[in-house]
Amino acid sequence: MNQPERSVDVFAEITCPFTHVGLHRLVAERTRRALAGPRLVVRSWPLELVNGRPLDGRLVAQEVAALRAEIAPDLFRGFSAELMPESSIAAFGLAAAAYQRSVVAGEGVSLAIRRALFEEGLDITDHQVLWKIGGPFSVQPMSTEASIEMVYRDWEEGRRRGAQGSPHFFVDDHAWFCPSLRISHDVNGFAVQLDGEALRDFYGAVFADPAVSA
């Protein structure tokens, strides 16, 4: 059963490791079910603007370590805190340009940008890297001015819809902030646990089916 007409809106920061896990797992579940959709519409939630500064690479490294230890040992193989970008604006612009082409291209570029950062250890502020990411989808990076305009437009839309942070998923009339993960932190660092019940609810809404993979 294909569902190409449905979509999942996601407001997310590119450098957010929780988003990388969430998108990866959702696409893997869609593939497991042999579905064509729903497709992901990943919108800008620019933490460098929300927080007034980019994410700290050392903090992200702690989050990555917790995710690899408890949730996703197969991910983040190319991550380096030293390659955390000072800005995600140009990469957001590339994704926006891809969505102007098609939802399939937009989803593909959004996922490829995050793979480049977290799995391949590439500098996503490098325009040559962005050109290579966009190439297979026939998409070129936007100008800085156009990228900023698109980022602010998405950010405003996310605030209007009640997005709380990255990632925030919207499916029909339902919304989930960082679904399926219970995140805590103390002086010793981060702890991440899988919330199976929340995951079942989330997949039930996304796929209109309560089934969930183990």
Protein Blocks (a to p, Z undefined) as FASTA:
>chain_A
ZZfkbccdddddfklmklmmmmmmmmmmmmmnopabdcdddddddfklmnopacdfklmm
mmmmmmmmmmmmmgoklgcfklpcfbfklmmmmmmmmmmmpmklmmmmmmmmmmmmmmno
pafkbmklmmmmmmmnopacddfklmmmmmmmmmmmmmmnopabdcdddehjbccehehi
acdddfkbccddddfklmmmmmmmmnopabdcZZ
